[in-house]
């Protein structure tokens, strides 16, 4: 098998010389056009590993802070508060209350607390946004 040396920056991603096999490590077209060395998408260099790790972190599912949002009170009295990034508190000020929500999602590790005036109170919540509700926690 013959060997060739490439000084092309594209050959190894960083420039410099690199010896490659000329038979199975090149790609080209079937009509005898130019042949280019195959460039591995992932290599074992520290820079490549760092880039792969950064891309994985960017596209990996992260902790979603999805809590319900977009409340429009349509009857009675409802107020909301968010004491921290993962908790939503709904306070009901009347024995009966209704409200429309843009979304009502609860992500993993999140919670929604509903405080009502009595055991006989009721609340009707309607989700009017275009996405299905996703409850993970």
DSSP file (Angstrom, degrees, kcal/mol; ACC not computed):
  #  RESIDUE AA STRUCTURE BP1 BP2  ACC     N-H-->O    O-->H-N    N-H-->O    O-->H-N    TCO  KAPPA ALPHA  PHI   PSI    X-CA   Y-CA   Z-CA
    1    1 A X              0   0    0      0, 0.0     2,-0.2     0, 0.0    20,-0.0   0.000 360.0 360.0 360.0 132.9    0.0    0.0    0.0
    2    2 A X        -     0   0    0      1,-0.0    20,-1.7    19,-0.0     2,-0.3  -0.518 360.0-146.8 -85.2 153.4    1.5    3.4   -0.9
    3    3 A X  E     -A   21   0A   0     18,-0.2     2,-0.3    -2,-0.2    18,-0.2  -0.880  11.7-170.3-116.1 149.0    1.7    6.2    1.6
    4    4 A X  E     -A   20   0A   0     16,-1.8    16,-2.2    -2,-0.3     2,-0.5  -0.972  16.7-134.1-135.5 155.4    1.4    9.9    0.9
    5    5 A X  E     -A   19   0A   0     -2,-0.3     2,-0.4    14,-0.2    14,-0.2  -0.915  17.5-157.8-110.9 133.2    2.0   12.9    3.1
    6    6 A X  E     -A   18   0A   0     12,-2.0    12,-0.9    -2,-0.5    -2,-0.0  -0.917  19.6-179.8-113.4 135.5   -0.4   15.8    3.2
    7    7 A X        +     0   0    0     -2,-0.4     9,-0.5    10,-0.2     2,-0.2   0.265  47.8 122.1-108.6   7.5    0.4   19.3    4.3
    8    8 A X    >>  -     0   0    0      1,-0.1     3,-1.4     7,-0.1     4,-0.6  -0.517  64.3-138.1 -72.9 133.0   -3.2   20.5    3.7
    9    9 A X  H >> S+     0   0    0      1,-0.3     4,-1.5    -2,-0.2     6,-0.7   0.828 105.0  59.0 -58.8 -30.0   -4.9   22.0    6.8
   10   10 A X  H 34 S+     0   0    0      1,-0.2    -1,-0.3     2,-0.2    -2,-0.0   0.725  90.5  72.3 -71.7 -19.3   -8.0   20.1    5.9
   11   11 A X  H <4 S+     0   0    0     -3,-1.4    -1,-0.2     1,-0.2    -2,-0.2   0.866 121.9   5.4 -67.2 -35.3   -6.2   16.8    6.1
   12   12 A X  H << S-     0   0    0     -4,-0.6    -1,-0.2    -3,-0.6    -2,-0.2   0.354  98.6-113.4-131.0   5.6   -6.0   16.8    9.8
   13   13 A X  S  < S+     0   0    0     -4,-1.5    -3,-0.1    -5,-0.2    -4,-0.1   0.212 106.8  52.0  86.5 -17.1   -8.0   19.9   10.9
   14   14 A X  S    S-     0   0    0      1,-0.3    -5,-0.1    -6,-0.2    -4,-0.1   0.392 103.6-112.2-132.5   1.3   -5.0   21.8   12.3
   15   15 A X        +     0   0    0     -6,-0.7    -1,-0.3    -7,-0.3    -7,-0.1  -0.276  66.3  96.1  89.3 178.1   -2.3   21.9    9.5
   16   16 A X  S    S-     0   0    0     -9,-0.5     2,-0.2    -2,-0.1    -1,-0.2  -0.244  78.7 -46.9  89.4 178.3    1.0   20.2    9.5
   17   17 A X        +     0   0    0    -10,-0.1     2,-0.3    -2,-0.1   -10,-0.2  -0.575  50.9 172.2 -90.8 150.4    2.1   16.9    8.0
   18   18 A X  E     -A    6   0A   0    -12,-0.9   -12,-2.0    -2,-0.2     2,-0.5  -0.935  26.4-133.9-155.3 132.2    0.2   13.6    8.3
   19   19 A X  E     +A    5   0A   0     -2,-0.3     2,-0.3   -14,-0.2   -14,-0.2  -0.757  30.3 176.4 -91.2 130.1    0.8   10.3    6.6
   20   20 A X  E     -A    4   0A   0    -16,-2.2   -16,-1.8    -2,-0.5     2,-0.3  -0.952  35.8-107.4-131.9 150.2   -2.3    8.6    5.3
   21   21 A X  E  >  -A    3   0A   0     -2,-0.3     4,-0.7   -18,-0.2   -18,-0.2  -0.611  25.5-149.4 -73.4 135.1   -2.9    5.5    3.3
   22   22 A X  T  4 S+     0   0    0    -20,-1.7    -1,-0.1    -2,-0.3   -19,-0.1   0.518  83.1  57.7 -88.6  -3.9   -3.8    6.4   -0.3
   23   23 A X  T  4 S+     0   0    0    -21,-0.3     3,-0.3     2,-0.1    -1,-0.1   0.943 121.1  10.3 -92.9 -54.1   -6.1    3.5   -1.0
   24   24 A X  T  4 S+     0   0    0      1,-0.2    -2,-0.1     3,-0.0    -1,-0.0   0.549 117.6  67.2-105.4  -7.0   -8.9    3.3    1.5
   25   25 A X  S  < S+     0   0    0     -4,-0.7    13,-3.2    12,-0.0     2,-0.3   0.230  89.1  75.4 -99.3  15.7   -8.5    6.7    3.3
   26   26 A X  E     -B   37   0B   0     -3,-0.3     2,-0.4    11,-0.3    11,-0.2  -0.916  60.0-157.5-124.0 153.0   -9.5    8.9    0.4
   27   27 A X  E     +B   36   0B   0      9,-2.9     9,-2.6    -2,-0.3     2,-0.3  -0.935  23.4 146.3-124.9 151.6  -12.8    9.7   -1.2
   28   28 A X  E     -B   35   0B   0     -2,-0.4     2,-0.2     7,-0.2     7,-0.2  -0.924  45.8 -77.3-163.7-174.9  -13.5   10.9   -4.6
   29   29 A X    >   -     0   0    0      5,-0.6     3,-1.1    -2,-0.3     4,-0.2  -0.568  39.3-112.8 -98.5 168.2  -16.0   10.7   -7.4
   30   30 A X  T 3  S+     0   0    0      1,-0.3    -1,-0.1    -2,-0.2     0, 0.0   0.614 107.5  66.9 -76.8 -12.2  -16.5    7.8   -9.8
   31   31 A X  T 3  S-     0   0    0      1,-0.0    -1,-0.3     0, 0.0    -2,-0.0   0.186 120.0 -96.5 -96.4  19.6  -15.3    9.7  -12.9
   32   32 A X  S <  S+     0   0    0     -3,-1.1    -2,-0.1     1,-0.1     3,-0.1   0.709  74.8 148.2  81.7  19.6  -11.7   10.1  -11.7
   33   33 A X        -     0   0    0      1,-0.2    -1,-0.1    -4,-0.2     0, 0.0   0.139  56.7 -40.8 -71.9-165.7  -12.1   13.6  -10.2
   34   34 A X        -     0   0    0     -6,-0.1    -5,-0.6     1,-0.1     2,-0.5  -0.214  54.8-144.4 -59.8 147.3  -10.2   15.0   -7.3
   35   35 A X  E     -B   28   0B   0     -7,-0.2     2,-0.3    -3,-0.1    -7,-0.2  -0.968  13.9-166.7-117.0 132.3   -9.6   12.8   -4.3
   36   36 A X  E     -B   27   0B   0     -9,-2.6    -9,-2.9    -2,-0.5     2,-0.1  -0.882  28.0-104.8-116.4 147.2   -9.7   14.2   -0.8
   37   37 A X  E     -B   26   0B   0     -2,-0.3   -11,-0.3   -11,-0.2     2,-0.2  -0.432  40.1-107.6 -68.1 144.5   -8.5   12.5    2.4
   38   38 A X        -     0   0    0    -13,-3.2     2,-0.6    -2,-0.1    -1,-0.1  -0.546  32.1-151.8 -68.8 136.0  -11.2   11.3    4.7
   39   39 A X        -     0   0    0     -2,-0.2   -27,-0.1    -3,-0.0     2,-0.1  -0.954  14.5-127.3-113.5 117.9  -11.5   13.5    7.7
   40   40 A X        -     0   0    0     -2,-0.6     3,-0.1     1,-0.1     0, 0.0  -0.395   8.1-145.4 -64.4 137.9  -12.7   11.8   10.9
   41   41 A X  S    S+     0   0    0      1,-0.2     2,-0.5    -2,-0.1    -1,-0.1   0.868  88.4  31.1 -71.2 -36.3  -15.6   13.7   12.4
   42   42 A X  S    S+     0   0    0      2,-0.0     2,-0.2    10,-0.0    -1,-0.2  -0.985  72.9 174.6-124.0 129.2  -14.5   12.8   15.9
   43   43 A X        -     0   0    0     -2,-0.5    -2,-0.0     2,-0.1     0, 0.0  -0.678  42.8-107.0-121.2-178.6  -10.9   12.3   16.9
   44   44 A X  S    S+     0   0    0     -2,-0.2     2,-0.1     4,-0.1    -2,-0.0   0.262  74.8 122.5 -95.5  13.5   -9.3   11.6   20.2
   45   45 A X  S  > S-     0   0    0      1,-0.1     4,-2.2     4,-0.0     5,-0.2  -0.414  71.8-120.6 -73.1 153.4   -7.7   15.1   20.5
   46   46 A X  H  > S+     0   0    0      1,-0.2     4,-2.2     2,-0.2     5,-0.2   0.854 112.7  55.0 -60.2 -37.0   -8.6   17.1   23.6
   47   47 A X  H  > S+     0   0    0      2,-0.2     4,-2.3     1,-0.2    -1,-0.2   0.931 108.3  47.6 -65.1 -44.9  -10.1   19.9   21.5
   48   48 A X  H  > S+     0   0    0      1,-0.2     4,-2.6     2,-0.2    -2,-0.2   0.906 111.3  50.8 -62.9 -41.5  -12.5   17.5   19.7
   49   49 A X  H  X S+     0   0    0     -4,-2.2     4,-2.5     1,-0.2    -1,-0.2   0.899 110.3  50.3 -63.0 -39.3  -13.5   16.0   23.0
   50   50 A X  H  X S+     0   0    0     -4,-2.2     4,-2.4     2,-0.2    -2,-0.2   0.910 111.1  48.2 -64.8 -41.5  -14.2   19.4   24.4
   51   51 A X  H  X S+     0   0    0     -4,-2.3     4,-2.5     2,-0.2    -2,-0.2   0.906 111.9  49.2 -65.5 -41.3  -16.3   20.4   21.3
   52   52 A X  H  X S+     0   0    0     -4,-2.6     4,-2.5     2,-0.2    -2,-0.2   0.916 111.9  49.1 -63.6 -43.0  -18.3   17.1   21.6
   53   53 A X  H  X S+     0   0    0     -4,-2.5     4,-2.3     2,-0.2    -2,-0.2   0.901 111.6  49.0 -63.9 -40.8  -18.9   17.7   25.3
   54   54 A X  H  X S+     0   0    0     -4,-2.4     4,-1.9     2,-0.2    -2,-0.2   0.915 112.5  47.7 -65.5 -42.0  -20.0   21.3   24.6
   55   55 A X  H  X S+     0   0    0     -4,-2.5     4,-2.1     2,-0.2    -2,-0.2   0.897 111.2  51.3 -65.0 -40.1  -22.4   20.1   21.8
   56   56 A X  H  X S+     0   0    0     -4,-2.5     4,-1.4     1,-0.2    -2,-0.2   0.907 110.9  48.0 -63.7 -41.6  -23.8   17.4   24.0
   57   57 A X  H  < S+     0   0    0     -4,-2.3    -1,-0.2     1,-0.2    -2,-0.2   0.862 111.2  51.8 -66.8 -34.7  -24.5   19.8   26.8
   58   58 A X  H  < S+     0   0    0     -4,-1.9    -2,-0.2     1,-0.2    -1,-0.2   0.890 120.2  31.8 -68.5 -40.1  -26.1   22.2   24.4
   59   59 A X  H  < S+     0   0    0     -4,-2.1    -1,-0.2    -5,-0.1    -2,-0.2   0.481  94.9 105.1-100.5  -3.5  -28.5   19.7   23.0
   60   60 A X  S  < S-     0   0    0     -4,-1.4     2,-0.3    -5,-0.2    -3,-0.0  -0.455  86.2 -94.4 -75.1 149.4  -29.1   17.4   26.0
   61   61 A X        -     0   0    0     -2,-0.1     2,-0.2     1,-0.0    -1,-0.1  -0.482  50.8-162.8 -63.3 126.3  -32.3   17.7   27.9
   62   62 A X        -     0   0    0     -2,-0.3     2,-0.5    -4,-0.1    -1,-0.0  -0.532  36.7 -70.7-104.2 172.4  -31.8   20.2   30.6
   63   63 A X        -     0   0    0     -2,-0.2     2,-0.5     1,-0.1    -1,-0.1  -0.511  57.6-143.7 -62.2 118.1  -33.7   20.8   33.8
   64   64 A X        -     0   0    0     -2,-0.5     2,-1.1    44,-0.1    43,-0.2  -0.740  13.4-156.4 -92.5 132.1  -36.8   22.5   32.4
   65   65 A X        +     0   0    0     -2,-0.5    -1,-0.1     1,-0.2    21,-0.0  -0.714  38.4 149.1-102.1  80.0  -38.3   25.3   34.3
   66   66 A X        +     0   0    0     -2,-1.1    39,-0.6    20,-0.1    -1,-0.2   0.516  13.3 157.8 -96.1  -7.8  -41.7   24.8   32.7
   67   67 A X        -     0   0    0     18,-0.2    39,-0.2    -3,-0.2    38,-0.1   0.399  55.5 -76.6 -22.6 151.6  -44.0   25.9   35.5
   68   68 A X        +     0   0    0     37,-0.2     2,-0.3    36,-0.2    36,-0.2  -0.187  61.6 173.1 -53.4 143.8  -47.6   27.0   34.6
   69   69 A X  B     +C  103   0C   0     34,-1.9    34,-1.9     1,-0.1    33,-1.3  -0.967  39.9  52.8-149.5 168.1  -47.8   30.4   33.1
   70   70 A X        -     0   0    0     -2,-0.3     2,-0.3    31,-0.2    32,-0.1   0.886  61.4-175.7  76.4  42.4  -50.1   32.9   31.5
   71   71 A X        -     0   0    0     30,-0.2     2,-0.5    -3,-0.1    30,-0.2  -0.549  10.5-176.4 -74.6 129.5  -52.9   32.9   34.0
   72   72 A X  E     -D  100   0D   0     28,-2.8    28,-2.6    -2,-0.3     2,-0.3  -0.967  23.3-137.0-122.1 112.4  -56.0   35.0   33.2
   73   73 A X  E     +D   99   0D   0     -2,-0.5    26,-0.3    26,-0.2     3,-0.1  -0.532  26.2 174.9 -71.8 126.3  -58.5   34.9   36.0
   74   74 A X  E     +     0   0D   0     24,-2.0     2,-0.3     1,-0.4    25,-0.2   0.472  66.2   8.1-111.7  -6.5  -62.0   34.5   34.6
   75   75 A X  E    S-D   98   0D   0     23,-1.5    23,-2.3     1,-0.0    -1,-0.4  -0.900 110.7  -0.3-171.0 144.3  -64.0   34.2   37.9
   76   76 A X  S    S-     0   0    0     -2,-0.3     2,-0.4    21,-0.2    21,-0.2  -0.345  96.6 -52.2  72.5-155.3  -63.4   34.6   41.6
   77   77 A X        +     0   0    0     19,-0.3    16,-2.6    -3,-0.1    17,-0.8  -0.977  56.1 163.8-130.3 121.3  -59.9   35.6   42.9
   78   78 A X  E     +F   92   0E   0     -2,-0.4     2,-0.3    14,-0.2    14,-0.2  -0.998   6.9 178.9-132.1 135.4  -56.7   33.8   42.1
   79   79 A X  E     -F   91   0E   0     12,-2.5    12,-3.3    -2,-0.4     2,-0.4  -0.971  11.1-153.9-131.3 152.2  -53.1   35.1   42.6
   80   80 A X  E     +F   90   0E   0     -2,-0.3     2,-0.3    10,-0.2    10,-0.2  -0.930  11.5 178.5-124.9 150.8  -49.8   33.4   41.8
   81   81 A X  E     -F   89   0E   0      8,-2.2     8,-3.2    -2,-0.4     2,-0.4  -0.967  19.4-148.7-143.0 159.3  -46.4   33.7   43.3
   82   82 A X  E     -     0   0E   0     -2,-0.3     6,-0.2     6,-0.2    -2,-0.0  -0.810  12.2-179.4-132.8  91.8  -43.1   32.0   42.6
   83   83 A X  E    S+     0   0E   0     -2,-0.4     2,-0.3     2,-0.0    -1,-0.1   0.763  74.5   0.7 -66.2 -24.8  -40.9   31.9   45.8
   84   84 A X  E >  S-F   87   0E   0      3,-0.6     3,-1.1     0, 0.0    -1,-0.0  -0.904  88.6 -86.9-150.1 178.7  -38.1   30.1   43.9
   85   85 A X  T 3  S+     0   0    0     -2,-0.3   -18,-0.2     1,-0.2    -2,-0.0   0.603 122.2  40.6 -68.9 -12.2  -37.3   28.9   40.4
   86   86 A X  T 3  S+     0   0    0     24,-0.1    25,-2.3   -20,-0.1     2,-0.4   0.297 103.5  71.8-121.4  10.9  -38.9   25.5   40.9
   87   87 A X  E <   -Fg  84 111E   0     -3,-1.1    -3,-0.6    23,-0.2     2,-0.4  -0.990  49.8-171.4-132.0 135.2  -42.1   26.3   42.8
   88   88 A X  E     - g   0 112E   0     23,-2.1    25,-2.7    -2,-0.4     2,-0.5  -0.994  10.9-158.7-121.4 130.7  -45.4   28.0   41.8
   89   89 A X  E     -Fg  81 113E   0     -8,-3.2    -8,-2.2    -2,-0.4     2,-0.6  -0.942   1.4-162.6-112.2 126.1  -47.9   28.9   44.5
   90   90 A X  E     -Fg  80 114E   0     23,-3.4    25,-3.1    -2,-0.5     2,-0.5  -0.942   7.7-164.0-107.0 118.2  -51.6   29.5   43.5
   91   91 A X  E     -Fg  79 115E   0    -12,-3.3   -12,-2.5    -2,-0.6     2,-0.6  -0.907   4.3-155.8-105.5 124.9  -53.6   31.3   46.2
   92   92 A X  E     -F   78   0E   0     23,-2.9   -14,-0.2    -2,-0.5    25,-0.1  -0.887  10.4-175.8-102.1 123.3  -57.3   31.2   45.9
   93   93 A X        +     0   0    0    -16,-2.6     2,-0.3    -2,-0.6   -15,-0.1   0.498  66.3  48.5 -98.6  -5.5  -59.1   34.1   47.6
   94   94 A X  S    S-     0   0    0    -17,-0.8    23,-0.4     1,-0.0     3,-0.0  -0.875  86.8-112.6-129.7 163.6  -62.7   33.0   47.0
   95   95 A X  S    S+     0   0    0     -2,-0.3    27,-2.3     1,-0.1     2,-0.4   0.769 106.9  34.8 -69.8 -23.3  -64.5   29.7   47.6
   96   96 A X  E    S+ e   0 122D   0     25,-0.2     2,-0.3    27,-0.0   -19,-0.3  -0.997  72.5 163.8-131.6 135.8  -65.0   29.4   43.8
   97   97 A X  E     - e   0 123D   0     25,-1.4    27,-2.5    -2,-0.4     2,-0.3  -0.998  15.2-167.6-151.4 147.6  -62.5   30.4   41.1
   98   98 A X  E     +De  75 124D   0    -23,-2.3   -24,-2.0    -2,-0.3   -23,-1.5  -0.973  11.9 171.8-133.9 150.7  -61.8   29.9   37.4
   99   99 A X  E     -De  73 125D   0     25,-2.0    27,-2.6    -2,-0.3     2,-0.4  -0.987  26.5-134.1-158.6 148.9  -58.8   30.7   35.3
  100  100 A X  E     -De  72 126D   0    -28,-2.6   -28,-2.8    -2,-0.3     2,-0.4  -0.885  23.3-159.3-103.4 134.9  -57.4   30.2   31.8
  101  101 A X  E     - e   0 127D   0     25,-3.3    27,-2.9    -2,-0.4    28,-0.8  -0.901  21.0-146.7-113.6 141.8  -53.7   29.3   31.5
  102  102 A X  S    S-     0   0    0    -33,-1.3    27,-0.4    -2,-0.4    29,-0.4   0.899  90.7  -7.4 -67.6 -42.0  -51.4   29.6   28.5
  103  103 A X  B     -C   69   0C   0    -34,-1.9   -34,-1.9    25,-0.1    -1,-0.3  -0.984  53.8-162.3-150.5 154.6  -49.6   26.5   29.6
  104  104 A X        +     0   0    0     -2,-0.3     2,-0.3   -36,-0.2   -36,-0.2  -0.513  34.2 151.3-139.0  67.9  -49.7   24.2   32.6
  105  105 A X        -     0   0    0    -39,-0.6     2,-0.4    28,-0.2    30,-0.2  -0.747  26.8-164.6-100.3 146.4  -46.4   22.2   32.5
  106  106 A X  B     -h  135   0F   0     28,-2.1    30,-4.0    -2,-0.3    31,-1.0  -0.949  14.6-155.0-131.7 112.6  -44.6   20.9   35.6
  107  107 A X    >   -     0   0    0     -2,-0.4     3,-2.1    29,-0.2     2,-0.1  -0.269  38.0 -70.3 -81.6 169.2  -41.0   19.7   35.0
  108  108 A X  T 3  S+     0   0    0      1,-0.3    29,-0.2    28,-0.1    -1,-0.2  -0.381 123.7  16.2 -58.7 129.7  -39.0   17.2   36.9
  109  109 A X  T 3  S+     0   0    0      1,-0.3    -1,-0.3    27,-0.2     2,-0.2   0.452 104.4 111.9  84.3   0.3  -38.2   18.6   40.3
  110  110 A X    <   -     0   0    0     -3,-2.1     2,-0.3   -46,-0.1    -1,-0.3  -0.663  46.1-165.5-102.1 161.2  -40.8   21.3   40.1
  111  111 A X  E     -g   87   0E   0    -25,-2.3   -23,-2.1    -2,-0.2     2,-0.4  -0.996  14.9-150.8-146.9 153.7  -43.9   21.7   42.1
  112  112 A X  E     -g   88   0E   0     -2,-0.3     2,-0.5   -25,-0.2   -23,-0.2  -0.993  13.8-161.8-122.8 125.5  -47.2   23.6   42.2
  113  113 A X  E     -g   89   0E   0    -25,-2.7   -23,-3.4    -2,-0.4     2,-0.5  -0.917   0.9-161.6-108.0 132.2  -48.9   24.4   45.5
  114  114 A X  E     -g   90   0E   0     -2,-0.5     2,-0.6   -25,-0.2   -23,-0.2  -0.962   3.1-165.7-116.2 118.3  -52.6   25.3   45.5
  115  115 A X  E     -g   91   0E   0    -25,-3.1   -23,-2.9    -2,-0.5     2,-0.3  -0.914  11.2-176.4-106.2 117.8  -53.9   27.1   48.6
  116  116 A X        -     0   0    0     -2,-0.6   -21,-0.1   -25,-0.2   -23,-0.1  -0.804  34.0-120.7-113.9 155.0  -57.7   27.2   48.9
  117  117 A X  S    S-     0   0    0    -23,-0.4     2,-0.3    -2,-0.3   -22,-0.1   0.827  87.2  -8.7 -65.5 -32.9  -59.8   28.9   51.6
  118  118 A X  S >  S-     0   0    0    -23,-0.1     3,-1.3     1,-0.0    -1,-0.1  -0.951  71.9 -96.5-155.5 173.2  -61.6   25.7   52.7
  119  119 A X  T 3  S+     0   0    0     -2,-0.3    -2,-0.0     1,-0.3    -1,-0.0   0.690 121.2  57.4 -69.0 -18.1  -62.2   22.0   52.0
  120  120 A X  T 3  S+     0   0    0      2,-0.0    -1,-0.3    -4,-0.0     2,-0.1   0.429  85.1 108.1 -91.5   0.0  -65.4   23.0   50.2
  121  121 A X    <   -     0   0    0     -3,-1.3     2,-0.3   -25,-0.1   -25,-0.2  -0.388  49.3-165.8 -75.4 153.6  -63.6   25.3   47.7
  122  122 A X  E     -e   96   0D   0    -27,-2.3   -25,-1.4    -2,-0.1     2,-0.4  -0.987   8.4-165.7-139.1 153.9  -63.2   24.5   44.1
  123  123 A X  E     -e   97   0D   0     -2,-0.3     2,-0.5   -27,-0.2   -25,-0.2  -0.999   6.3-157.0-138.5 134.8  -61.1   25.8   41.3
  124  124 A X  E     -e   98   0D   0    -27,-2.5   -25,-2.0    -2,-0.4     2,-0.4  -0.960  12.1-173.2-113.1 121.9  -61.4   25.2   37.6
  125  125 A X  E     -e   99   0D   0     -2,-0.5     2,-0.4   -27,-0.2   -25,-0.2  -0.959   2.7-166.8-116.6 132.9  -58.3   25.7   35.5
  126  126 A X  E     -e  100   0D   0    -27,-2.6   -25,-3.3    -2,-0.4     2,-0.7  -0.967  14.3-143.1-121.1 131.7  -58.4   25.6   31.7
  127  127 A X  E     +e  101   0D   0     -2,-0.4   -25,-0.2   -27,-0.2     6,-0.1  -0.843  24.8 169.4 -94.9 118.0  -55.3   25.4   29.5
  128  128 A X        +     0   0    0    -27,-2.9   -26,-0.2    -2,-0.7    -1,-0.1   0.414  38.5 108.3-111.1  -1.0  -55.9   27.4   26.3
  129  129 A X  S    S-     0   0    0    -28,-0.8   -26,-0.1   -27,-0.4   -28,-0.1  -0.179  79.1-110.9 -70.8 171.5  -52.4   27.4   24.8
  130  130 A X  S    S+     0   0    0      2,-0.1     2,-0.3   -27,-0.0    -1,-0.1   0.486  89.3  80.9 -85.3  -3.7  -51.6   25.5   21.7
  131  131 A X  S    S-     0   0    0    -29,-0.4    -2,-0.1     1,-0.1     3,-0.1  -0.784  82.5-109.1-107.6 147.8  -49.3   22.9   23.3
  132  132 A X        -     0   0    0     -2,-0.3     2,-0.2     1,-0.1    -2,-0.1  -0.369  42.4-100.3 -66.8 151.9  -50.2   19.7   25.3
  133  133 A X        -     0   0    0    -30,-0.1     2,-0.5    -6,-0.1   -28,-0.2  -0.536  33.7-159.6 -74.4 137.5  -49.6   19.8   29.0
  134  134 A X        -     0   0    0     -2,-0.2   -28,-2.1   -68,-0.1     2,-0.6  -0.954   9.8-178.1-123.7 110.8  -46.4   18.0   30.1
  135  135 A X  B     +h  106   0F   0     -2,-0.5   -28,-0.2   -30,-0.2   -30,-0.1  -0.931  18.2 151.9-114.0 113.9  -46.2   16.9   33.8
  136  136 A X              0   0    0    -30,-4.0   -29,-0.2    -2,-0.6   -27,-0.2   0.512 360.0 360.0-114.0 -11.3  -43.0   15.3   34.9
  137  137 A X              0   0    0    -31,-1.0   -30,-0.1   -29,-0.2   -29,-0.1   0.393 360.0 360.0-135.2 360.0  -42.8   16.1   38.5
